[in-house]
Amino acid sequence: MAMEQSLGAPQSVSLAIAGSGGAGVMTTGNLLLTAAARAGLYGLFVRTSGPQIRGGEAAALLRLSSVPVQNLGDRFDALIAIDWQNIHRFADEIPLDADSLIIGDMSQGPLPEAFVRTGARPQDLNLKELAKAIPGAWPNMVALGLCAGMLGLPVEATRSAVETSLKKASDRLPASLAAVEAGYAAAAKLPGAKVIGGEAGKKRWLITGNEAAGYGAVRGGVRFVAAYPITPATEVLEWLAPHLVEVGGVLVQAEDELASINMAIGASYGGTPSLTATAGPGLSLMIEALGLSVASETPIVVVDVMRGGPSTGIPAKSEQSDISIAVNGLHGDAPRIVVVPNSIADCLTTTQWAVHLAEKLQSPALVLSDQFLGQSLAVIDRPEDATYVAERLIAPAGGENYRRYKITDDGVSPMAIPGTPGLAYTADGLEHNEKGTPSSQATDHRVQLAKRERKLSLHDYGDYWADLEGEGELAVITLGSTTGPVREAIARAARDGVKVRLLAVRLLAPVRPEHFAKALDGAKRILVVEQNHSRQFYRYLRSEYDFPVPLSSFARPGPLPIRPDEVYRQLIEWSRA
């Protein structure tokens, strides 16, 4: 097994563990990443499954390294098959080559043709037979020991991960540990590679993007959440349910997406920072209520964990396909905030920032995460503490002639808490005058439209609006989970002497024309990279910005992630043109 050492890429090892439903593939992946973290390594664990949401075949995709990794690599060093049931469905997601190993029970039948064509070297190993020799053992624990042994992870780190996982099922522990040892013994007989030693004892976080988003919401000040479960956003709610209680908050599982967003708007109207989380189909149902949030200037945060679409689409696969609906999907002139986290760790700070912006600007704020960020588990350094907190302008009691929608220089007017004497106002979806009284007068409509737009456009968003890195006449604009592979591609190009600058957008709306112009000053060629079919980000940029040179587009829909080598080759081709 050759360690991945592509030019400019972090030195890393990539493993895929596959099996049928109930084989314990995901448990193996989780424990392997935990063991790697305890050995001082960084890593990423991506879950993938068949077309069903629950059950059926599954694969755990892992990349481990001594330096932080934000994305999968271009290839896998080994595929470990607990069984072969429907494993051919993952052929496109698990790219192998002649330096890769395929490990499994070869007596089950011929390898799927898609894997044979890769030239990968088969290694016969019956994980189920090894497990049967140990009463009460499971093949996935043998697979865990096998992978850990191939990676050179200390036995103590793997044992510790298993012991922690099974502390509530101690009767299963002896057999599981014996199975792990059997896996280590089997690994010693196979070609192997060790990841460069990590910093053992270094405290790092093991977290998913969905968990990070939940934590960011709490740190930002959210104290009420209403939501309806939907793949792949459900884990946001599962994390928030117990942790909101710890800070005096409340989570309600609503009967559907329409109820959930309206409950959140109602709680926010009452003075409590509020949030809901959903995916594309749920966001579609929330559009009308988002318009109410805009018109009534009631702050709310919506976390949209994007997935493959349209309609039900591919629920458990990633795709950046909600960009258009997020920035344009409301009737009328309805400005709103749209932010995009650019890594799993960034899901925390960006969600916290969204809470701050929603409260500060009395506006809906959409957080566009995606399935890759949301459901992938990563070993990361602890993010720096951010100062973004809920900061709503509250009208003081005892005022006279209260005007809820008063025209101000910055567009933000004091918001009254219901029940405050003398500060009652109407907050509905009708256009209104400064007092909130419904009005169809042209003047009232015009000044309120301008007010709602002005407060977003004039706000100082600081340097956090984008990640700006590097220099050169070649530039790449991207966002979200494609930032990782683009960043790695640019690093590879730099090793070849090709300078490329990166603009990873975090504030998608409102637009920042002056900031974009400064960031791209001097660029001769610009490439827009995104994961969807219709080039939604590219078309949005062209509609909103004047660029010094024509834009080029690299867009591909899910479920396959964009690989670093794809972007790298484009950059090298450009540099030679």
C-alpha positions in Angstrom: 0.0 0.0 0.0 1.6 3.2 -1.2 1.1 6.2 1.0 -0.6 9.0 -1.0 2.2 11.5 -1.8 0.8 13.5 -4.7 2.8 16.6 -5.4 1.7 19.3 -3.0 -0.8 17.1 -1.2 -0.5 16.5 2.6 1.1 13.1 3.2 -1.8 10.9 4.1 -3.3 7.5 3.9 -6.9 6.9 2.6 -8.9 3.8 3.4 -12.3 2.7 2.4 -14.2 0.1 4.5 -17.3 -1.4 2.9 -20.0 -3.9 3.7 -23.7 -4.7 3.7 -26.3 -3.4 6.1 -25.6 -4.5 9.7 -21.9 -5.2 9.0 -20.9 -2.4 11.3 -18.9 -0.4 8.7 -19.8 3.0 10.2 -18.8 1.9 13.7 -15.5 0.7 12.4 -14.9 4.0 10.7 -15.8 6.0 13.8 -13.6 3.9 16.0 -10.6 4.1 13.6 -10.8 7.9 13.4 -11.1 8.0 17.2 -8.0 5.8 17.6 -6.1 8.0 15.1 -7.0 11.1 17.0 -5.7 9.6 20.2 -2.5 8.7 18.4 -2.1 12.4 17.6 -3.3 12.4 14.0 -5.7 14.5 12.0 -8.4 12.8 9.9 -11.7 12.8 8.1 -14.4 10.2 8.1 -17.0 10.4 5.3 -20.1 8.2 5.4 -21.7 6.9 2.2 -24.5 4.6 1.6 -26.8 3.3 -1.2 -30.0 5.0 -2.4 -31.8 4.1 0.8 -31.7 6.5 3.8 -31.4 3.7 6.4 -30.0 0.2 6.1 -28.4 -1.4 3.0 -24.8 -1.4 1.9 -22.5 1.3 3.3 -18.9 2.5 3.1 -16.7 4.4 5.5 -14.2 6.6 3.7 -11.3 7.8 5.7 -8.3 10.0 5.2 -5.7 10.3 8.0 -2.7 12.6 8.1 -0.2 14.3 10.5 -1.5 17.6 9.2 -5.2 18.9 9.0 -7.2 17.5 6.1 -10.5 19.0 4.9 -11.4 16.8 2.0 -10.9 13.3 0.6 -7.9 12.6 -1.6 -7.8 11.6 -5.3 -7.4 7.9 -4.6 -7.6 5.3 -1.9 -4.7 3.2 -0.7 -6.9 0.3 0.3 -10.4 -1.0 0.2 -11.3 -3.4 3.0 -14.5 -5.3 2.3 -16.2 -7.0 5.2 -18.4 -8.6 2.4 -19.0 -7.9 -1.3 -22.8 -7.3 -1.2 -23.5 -4.4 -3.7 -20.0 -3.1 -3.3 -20.0 -2.3 -7.0 -22.3 0.7 -6.2 -19.3 2.5 -4.6 -16.9 2.0 -7.5 -17.1 5.7 -8.5 -16.7 6.9 -5.0 -13.7 4.7 -4.2 -11.1 5.4 -6.9 -8.3 2.8 -6.8 -5.1 2.3 -8.9 -2.3 -0.2 -9.3 -0.8 0.8 -6.0 -4.0 0.2 -4.1 -5.0 -3.0 -2.1 -8.4 -4.7 -2.2 -8.7 -6.8 1.0 -11.5 -9.3 1.5 -12.7 -12.9 1.2 -11.9 -13.7 -2.5 -13.8 -17.0 -2.2 -17.1 -15.1 -2.3 -16.7 -14.7 -6.1 -15.0 -12.6 -8.6 -14.3 -9.0 -7.9 -16.7 -6.5 -9.4 -15.4 -5.6 -12.9 -15.3 -1.9 -12.0 -12.6 -2.7 -9.4 -10.7 -5.2 -11.6 -10.2 -2.5 -14.2 -8.3 -0.3 -11.6 -5.4 -2.7 -11.4 -5.6 -2.8 -7.7 -3.9 -5.8 -6.0 -6.3 -8.3 -4.3 -5.4 -9.7 -0.9 -7.4 -12.7 0.3 -8.5 -12.3 3.9 -11.7 -13.7 5.3 -12.7 -11.3 8.1 -15.7 -13.3 9.0 -13.7 -16.5 9.5 -11.3 -14.6 11.7 -14.2 -13.3 13.8 -15.8 -16.8 14.1 -12.7 -18.1 15.8 -13.4 -15.7 18.7 -16.7 -16.4 20.5 -18.8 -13.3 20.5 -16.6 -11.3 18.1 -17.7 -9.3 15.1 -15.9 -9.0 11.7 -16.0 -5.2 11.9 -13.8 -5.3 15.0 -11.3 -7.5 13.1 -11.5 -4.9 10.3 -10.8 -2.2 12.9 -7.6 -3.9 14.1 -6.6 -4.6 10.5 -6.8 -1.0 9.5 -5.2 0.3 12.6 -2.3 -2.2 12.2 -1.8 -1.2 8.5 -1.6 2.4 9.6 0.8 1.7 12.4 -1.5 3.1 15.0 -0.5 2.2 18.6 -2.5 -0.8 19.9 -3.2 1.3 23.1 -4.9 4.0 21.1 -7.2 1.5 19.4 -8.0 -0.4 22.6 -8.8 2.9 24.3 -11.2 3.8 21.5 -13.0 0.5 21.8 -13.1 0.5 25.6 -14.7 4.0 25.6 -17.3 3.0 23.0 -18.3 -0.2 24.8 -18.2 1.1 28.4 -22.0 0.5 28.6 -21.7 -3.0 27.1 -18.8 -4.4 29.0 -19.8 -8.0 28.3 -18.9 -7.4 24.7 -15.5 -5.9 25.4 -13.3 -8.9 25.8 -14.4 -10.4 22.5 -14.1 -7.1 20.7 -10.6 -6.5 22.0 -9.6 -10.0 21.0 -11.0 -9.4 17.5 -8.9 -6.1 17.3 -5.8 -8.1 18.2 -6.6 -10.6 15.5 -6.9 -7.8 13.0 -3.5 -6.4 14.1 -2.0 -9.8 13.5 -3.5 -10.1 10.1 -2.1 -6.6 9.2 1.4 -7.7 10.0 1.2 -10.2 7.1 0.1 -7.6 4.6 1.9 -4.8 2.8 1.4 -1.7 4.9 2.2 2.0 5.4 2.5 4.1 8.4 1.2 7.7 8.7 3.9 10.1 9.9 3.7 10.2 13.7 1.3 12.7 15.2 1.3 14.6 18.4 0.1 12.1 20.9 -1.6 13.8 23.9 -2.5 16.9 21.9 -6.1 17.8 22.7 -8.2 18.1 19.5 -11.9 17.9 18.7 -13.7 15.0 17.0 -16.8 16.7 15.5 -19.1 16.8 12.6 -20.3 19.9 10.8 -23.8 19.4 12.1 -22.6 19.2 15.6 -20.4 22.2 15.1 -23.4 24.2 13.7 -25.4 23.3 16.7 -22.6 24.5 19.0 -22.2 27.7 17.1 -25.9 28.4 17.4 -25.7 28.0 21.2 -22.6 30.1 21.5 -24.2 32.8 19.3 -27.2 33.0 21.7 -29.9 30.8 20.2 -32.3 29.6 22.9 -35.3 28.4 20.9 -35.2 25.8 18.1 -38.2 24.3 16.3 -37.5 21.8 13.5 -38.7 18.7 11.7 -36.2 15.9 11.2 -34.8 15.6 7.6 -31.7 14.0 6.1 -29.0 15.2 6.3 -29.8 18.0 8.9 -31.3 15.8 11.7 -28.0 15.6 13.6 -28.1 19.4 14.2 -31.3 18.9 16.1 -30.1 15.7 17.9 -27.1 17.7 19.2 -29.1 20.7 20.2 -31.9 18.8 22.0 -29.9 18.1 25.2 -27.4 21.0 25.0 -30.1 23.7 24.7 -31.5 22.6 28.0 -28.1 23.1 29.6 -28.3 26.8 28.8 -32.0 27.3 29.6 -33.2 26.9 26.0 -36.0 24.8 24.4 -36.2 22.6 21.3 -39.6 21.6 19.8 -40.0 19.0 17.2 -42.7 20.4 15.0 -45.2 18.5 12.8 -43.6 19.8 9.6 -41.3 22.4 8.2 -44.0 25.1 7.8 -44.8 24.8 11.5 -41.2 24.8 12.6 -40.1 28.0 10.9 -43.3 29.8 12.0 -42.7 28.7 15.6 -39.2 30.0 15.4 -40.4 33.4 14.0 -42.9 33.6 16.8 -40.3 32.9 19.5 -38.0 35.5 17.9 -40.8 38.0 17.8 -41.1 37.4 21.6 -37.4 38.4 22.0 -35.6 35.0 21.9 -32.9 34.3 19.3 -34.3 31.3 17.3 -33.2 28.8 14.7 -34.5 26.0 12.5 -32.5 23.4 10.5 -33.6 21.7 7.4 -32.5 20.4 3.9 -33.5 21.4 0.4 -37.1 20.0 0.4 -37.8 21.6 3.8 -36.3 25.0 2.7 -38.8 25.0 -0.3 -41.6 24.7 2.2 -40.2 27.6 4.3 -40.0 30.2 1.6 -43.3 32.0 2.4 -42.4 32.2 6.1 -38.9 33.6 5.2 -40.7 36.4 3.4 -42.6 37.1 6.6 -39.3 37.3 8.4 -38.1 39.8 5.9 -41.2 42.0 5.8 -41.7 42.0 9.6 -37.9 42.4 10.2 -38.0 39.5 12.7 -34.6 37.8 13.0 -34.3 34.1 12.4 -31.5 31.6 11.4 -32.2 28.8 9.0 -29.4 26.1 8.7 -29.8 24.4 5.3 -27.7 21.2 5.0 -27.8 20.8 1.2 -28.3 17.5 -0.5 -28.8 16.1 -4.0 -31.9 17.3 -5.7 -34.4 18.1 -7.0 -37.4 16.8 -5.1 -36.4 13.9 -2.8 -33.3 13.6 -4.9 -30.4 11.8 -3.2 -30.9 12.5 0.5 -27.7 11.0 1.9 -25.3 12.6 -0.7 -23.8 16.1 -0.9 -24.5 18.7 -3.5 -24.4 22.5 -3.5 -27.7 22.8 -5.2 -29.6 25.2 -3.0 -27.6 28.3 -3.9 -30.2 29.7 -6.3 -33.2 29.3 -4.0 -31.2 30.7 -1.0 -30.2 34.0 -2.8 -33.3 34.4 -5.0 -36.0 32.1 -3.7 -38.5 34.7 -2.3 -41.2 36.6 -4.1 -41.0 40.3 -4.1 -37.8 42.3 -3.3 -36.7 40.4 -0.2 -33.1 41.0 0.9 -31.7 38.4 3.2 -28.4 37.2 4.6 -26.8 34.0 3.2 -23.6 32.6 4.6 -21.6 29.5 3.7 -19.2 27.7 6.1 -16.0 26.6 4.3 -15.0 23.7 6.4 -16.3 21.4 9.2 -14.7 23.6 11.8 -16.1 26.7 10.1 -19.6 25.4 10.6 -19.3 26.5 14.2 -18.1 30.0 13.7 -20.2 30.7 10.6 -23.4 29.6 12.3 -22.5 31.7 15.3 -21.8 34.7 13.0 -25.2 34.1 11.3 -27.0 34.4 14.7 -25.1 37.6 15.3 -26.0 39.0 11.9 -29.7 38.0 12.1 -30.1 39.6 15.4 -28.0 42.7 14.6 -29.8 43.4 11.3 -33.2 42.0 12.2 -33.2 39.8 9.2 -33.4 36.1 8.2 -30.0 34.5 7.9 -29.5 31.3 5.9 -26.5 29.1 6.6 -25.8 26.9 3.6 -23.9 23.8 4.8 -24.1 20.6 2.9 -24.1 16.8 3.5 -20.4 16.5 3.2 -19.7 19.1 5.9 -22.7 18.2 8.0 -22.3 14.5 8.3 -18.5 14.0 8.0 -16.6 13.4 11.2 -13.2 15.2 11.5 -10.3 15.5 13.9 -9.7 19.3 14.1 -7.8 21.7 16.2 -10.1 23.6 18.7 -11.5 26.6 16.8 -10.6 30.0 18.3 -13.4 31.6 20.3 -15.4 34.0 18.3 -17.0 37.2 19.7 -20.1 37.0 17.6 -23.2 37.0 19.9 -26.8 37.9 19.6 -27.1 41.7 19.8 -30.6 42.9 19.1 -31.5 46.6 19.2 -34.4 46.7 21.8 -36.7 49.6 22.2 -36.7 50.9 25.8 -39.9 51.0 27.8 -41.7 54.3 28.4 -41.3 55.7 24.9 -43.9 57.7 23.2 -45.1 57.6 19.6 -43.2 54.3 19.0 -42.4 53.6 15.4 -41.3 50.1 15.0 -40.1 50.6 11.4 -38.6 54.0 11.8 -36.5 55.1 9.0 -32.9 55.4 10.3 -29.5 56.0 8.7 -28.4 52.4 9.0 -31.8 50.9 8.3 -32.1 49.2 11.7 -34.9 50.4 14.1 -35.5 49.4 17.7 -37.6 46.3 18.1 -40.0 46.1 21.0 -40.6 43.1 23.2 -44.3 42.1 23.3 -46.0 43.3 26.5 -43.8 46.4 27.0 -46.2 49.3 27.8 -46.7 51.7 25.0 -44.7 49.8 22.5 -47.3 47.6 20.8 -47.0 47.2 17.0 -48.3 45.1 14.2 -45.8 42.5 12.7 -47.3 40.7 9.8 -46.6 40.2 6.1 -48.4 43.3 4.8 -46.5 46.3 3.7 -46.7 49.1 6.4 -45.7 52.5 7.4 -43.1 53.4 10.1 -45.6 52.5 12.9 -46.4 49.1 11.4 -49.8 50.1 10.3 -50.7 48.2 7.0 -50.3 50.5 4.1 -50.6 50.3 0.3 -49.2 53.8 -0.3 -46.4 53.9 -2.9 -44.2 56.1 -0.6 -44.5 53.7 2.3 -43.6 50.7 0.1 -40.7 52.5 -1.5 -39.1 53.7 1.8 -39.6 50.3 3.5 -38.0 48.4 0.6 -35.1 50.8 0.7 -34.8 50.4 4.5 -34.7 46.6 4.4 -32.1 46.7 1.7 -30.0 49.5 3.2 -29.5 47.8 6.6 -27.9 44.8 4.9 -25.8 46.6 2.3 -24.4 49.2 4.7 -23.3 46.8 7.5 -19.6 46.3 8.0 -19.1 42.5 7.8 -15.4 42.8 8.4 -12.8 40.4 7.0 -14.8 37.3 7.7 -16.8 37.7 4.5 -14.3 35.4 2.6 -11.1 33.5 2.9 -8.5 35.2 0.8 -5.2 33.3 0.3 -2.3 33.4 -2.1 -1.4 35.6 -5.0 -1.0 35.4 -8.8 -2.6 36.1 -12.1 -4.7 32.9 -11.8 -7.6 33.0 -9.3 -10.2 30.4 -8.1 -13.5 31.4 -6.5 -15.3 28.7 -4.6 -17.4 28.2 -1.5 -18.4 25.6 1.1 -17.1 22.0 1.0 -15.3 22.5 -2.4 -12.9 24.9 -0.6 -10.9 22.0 0.8 -10.0 20.3 -2.5 -9.5 23.7 -4.2 -7.1 24.7 -1.5 -5.2 21.5 -1.8 -5.1 21.9 -5.6 -3.6 25.4 -5.3 -0.9 24.0 -2.9 0.0 21.4 -5.5 0.2 24.1 -8.2 2.5 26.2 -5.9 4.9 23.3 -5.7 5.1 23.4 -9.5 5.8 27.1 -9.4 2.3 28.2 -10.4 0.9 31.0 -8.3 -2.8 30.9 -7.7 -5.0 33.0 -5.4 -8.0 31.7 -3.6 -11.3 33.5 -2.9 -13.5 31.2 -0.8 -16.7 33.1 -0.3 -18.4 33.0 3.1 -20.9 35.9 2.8 -22.9 35.0 -0.3 -25.6 37.7 0.2 -25.7 40.6 0.3 -23.1 41.2 -2.5 -19.7 42.8 -1.8 -18.7 44.5 -5.1 -15.8 46.6 -3.8 -14.4 43.7 -1.8 -14.6 41.4 -4.8 -12.9 43.9 -7.0 -10.0 44.4 -4.5 -9.6 40.7 -4.0 -9.4 40.0 -7.7 -7.4 43.0 -8.8 -4.7 41.9 -11.3 -6.2 38.5 -12.0 -6.0 37.4 -15.6 -8.0 34.2 -15.4 -10.7 33.3 -12.9 -12.2 29.8 -12.3 -15.4 29.3 -10.4 -15.6 25.8 -8.7 -18.8 24.4 -7.3 -20.7 21.1 -6.9 -24.0 21.4 -8.8 -25.2 20.8 -12.4 -26.5 24.2 -13.5 -23.5 26.3 -12.3 -25.7 28.2 -9.8 -22.8 30.0 -8.1 -21.2 30.9 -11.4 -24.5 32.4 -12.7 -25.1 34.3 -9.5 -21.6 35.8 -9.6 -22.1 36.9 -13.2 -25.4 38.4 -12.5 -24.2 40.5 -9.5 -20.6 41.4 -10.2 -18.5 43.1 -12.9 -15.3 41.0 -13.3 -12.1 42.3 -15.0 -11.9 39.2 -17.1 -14.4 36.5 -18.3 -15.2 33.8 -15.8 -14.6 30.1 -16.4 -16.7 27.4 -14.7 -15.8 24.0 -13.2 -19.1 22.6 -12.0 -20.2 19.0 -11.4 -23.2 17.7 -9.6 -23.1 15.3 -6.6 -22.8 12.8 -5.3 -19.2 12.5 -6.3 -17.0 15.1 -4.5 -14.7 17.3 -6.5 -11.2 16.0 -6.2 -8.0 18.1 -5.8 -6.4 16.7 -8.9 -9.3 17.8 -11.1 -8.8 21.4 -10.2 -5.0 21.1 -10.2 -4.9 19.9 -13.8 -7.1 22.8 -14.9 -4.7 25.3 -13.2 -1.6 23.7 -14.7 -3.3 23.7 -18.2 -4.0 27.4 -17.7 -0.5 28.2 -16.6 0.9 26.7 -19.9 -1.6 28.4 -22.2 
